[in-house]
């Protein structure tokens, strides 16, 4: 029987949405306040969903302590109280939109999970704005 387990985490981070190939006017038109040259921040809520078979010996899909430690090592330790544009290597040439942040988090966690487990990320940038990957 397959089922889902979830872990909720939180991190605070700054970013700037900007396309260096565009003019300042175009960046402002497309990204508005999110293109602030001095950056801006969010209090992100992260939901990590792991889907798989229940192990008959442990009763777990994944040990939640293992999942918690993995999220801490791969996401919150790196992202919390950081400037995503300047301090996270994946965003050197990738615009740190909520969509791209979710994909980066998914890639980091996917690489460390057992192949028989499926993974979904839900990232809330605000109370009303969130993304889910994969859809």
Phi, psi and omega in degrees: 000127178268140173210172184250142168240152185230146172230130177256134176226174183216142171210155177248135180205154176255154175200169174224128175272122188200138174245110184296344179280349182259161174289164176302320181296316180294318177300317179294319180297317183280314189258348177055225182299336181290352177264012181309123182301336180266007178074175175206164187237164176222154170258096186277138169250129184244127174245122179252122180251125176244129185242132178183185178279145175285125177290122183294337180278323182258335187081004182258150159280313173209142175297122184296331176292319176297316179296316178301314180296322179295314179297319179299312183291322187265341186232290192295321178299325181275321190268330189294129180057041179238162169266108186301319181299321189262336189245350181250116187306323182298337183262011176302318181234020182231125181296124185279059172290165176303321179300312182290326176298315179299318180294317178299314179299315180302314181298318180297315182285320181304321182296340185253353182267152175300142186298336181282354179263138173263158187222137171227145179240132170239123184237119176265120175273326172221178177302327187255349183241120177213162178232157177226133180220134350289160183289000000 
